[in-house]
Amino acid sequence: MADAGVQVPAGLRSSAEIMEAEDRFGARNYSPLPVVVSHAEGAWVTDVEGRRYLDMLSAYSALNFGHRNQRLLDVVRSQLDHVTLTSRAFHNDQLGPFSEELAQLCRLDRVLPMNTGAEAVETAIKLSRAWGYRVKGVPRDQAVIVTCEGNFHGRTTTIVSFSTDPVAHDDFGPYTPGFVTVPFGDVEALRAALADDNVVAFLVEPVQGEAGVIVPPAGYLRAARELCTERGVLLVADEVQSGLGRTGRTFTCEHEDVLPDMYVLGKALGGGVLPVSAVVGRDEVVGVLRPGEHGSTFGGNPLAAAVGREVVAMLATGEYQRRSAELGEHLLGRLRAEAPPTVREVRGLGLWAGVELVPEAGPARDRCYRLIGDGVLVKDTHETTIRLAPPLSIEASDLDWALDRILKVLH
Ligand SMILES: Cc1ncc(COP(=O)(O)O)c(C=O)c1O
């Protein structure tokens, strides 16, 4: 971090003025930490006054490849000189190859591109229901989707209908029916829920990110796969946050050698440049949709598809997954070995950690504030947990630099 007291060049607004404008004229649906970023490169960001910070959150894994990754920016620049948007009324020369390359990366058959993670989840819900009625033979409007307690799948009215977080859920009803919730990680509860013949899908985050980086017990995903197969239920893995290298494999499901019927992807699929999401699934499932039944003006646009292709190509090298696994072992190893008694638990997988404080340690947010002063950006979740998800491209020395400061602030 540069020295405090740096002057803002004449004509530009200070961080304080910019935050004031946002607070005065913006909706108050977030409470961001008080840093106003105006420039970023790799794992580092710079604020309006020129102070530098190490980004240990990477936009909740949307920046897996770092800020302004040059490979991705080159693709964007080149695509801007060709075509950016066609809508799906016509073909574009990027979507077909993107679909082929992403399907191959996922070892699945078909891709349905959208924009945000929530839209992709909505898409997976519609696909599951349509598959239930047209293939499984569930009576019309009776389909049930099983979800998990503590889930986070986005913010639409249907998705918040099955959120168990009162902040996300309450006051936004009436709610969409057709969802039941089971405890995350509980195989027997899942088995019982799947006994209902009208269940069409089990929608699950392989690691629950927003809940505080909750890793299920070993064998849970494998057991879920087996139960779903046994009961003729789709396994839908929402890897919007856990996928694309974050946990040391391309997909978290791979840790248990599981192939879901559908992946829901987003965040890093857009390379930190623009929103790109997709559902990738088996032919029998994604293939149920007929023309006109679903879509998006921007879904599959050539700029997004070009960025997505480059993301797929970068992941195909395995380099990011390797970095995530190696650096993640170091991250979790240091946190677990050096954490003071203020820390109740360190959870995580790959380059992703949830550091849960004991209640007496006070709010996690206070520690995040203090880390800003040390030039490290992290984020609290659910009052007691600090979330760490640096870009997978972070230098090992930078990671240690941040860890030194985080461990000091935890003391
Ligand atoms: C697992 C998961 N699914 C879906 C979403 C929603 O994505 P978006 O914010 O792009 O709508 C998120 C966002 O954090 C997520 O973590």
The ligand as an ORCA input file, in Angstrom:
! r2SCAN-3c Opt
* xyz 0 1
  C     -22.776    -21.011     -6.555
  C     -23.333    -19.771     -7.150
  N     -24.359    -19.854     -8.036
  C     -24.897    -18.772     -8.601
  C     -24.424    -17.512     -8.301
  C     -25.071    -16.313     -8.938
  O     -24.237    -15.730     -9.874
  P     -24.520    -14.230    -10.375
  O     -24.182    -13.315     -9.251
  O     -23.597    -14.067    -11.562
  O     -25.955    -14.167    -10.757
  C     -23.369    -17.366     -7.403
  C     -22.856    -16.034     -7.051
  O     -22.145    -15.835     -6.107
  C     -22.815    -18.524     -6.811
  O     -21.817    -18.450     -5.928
*
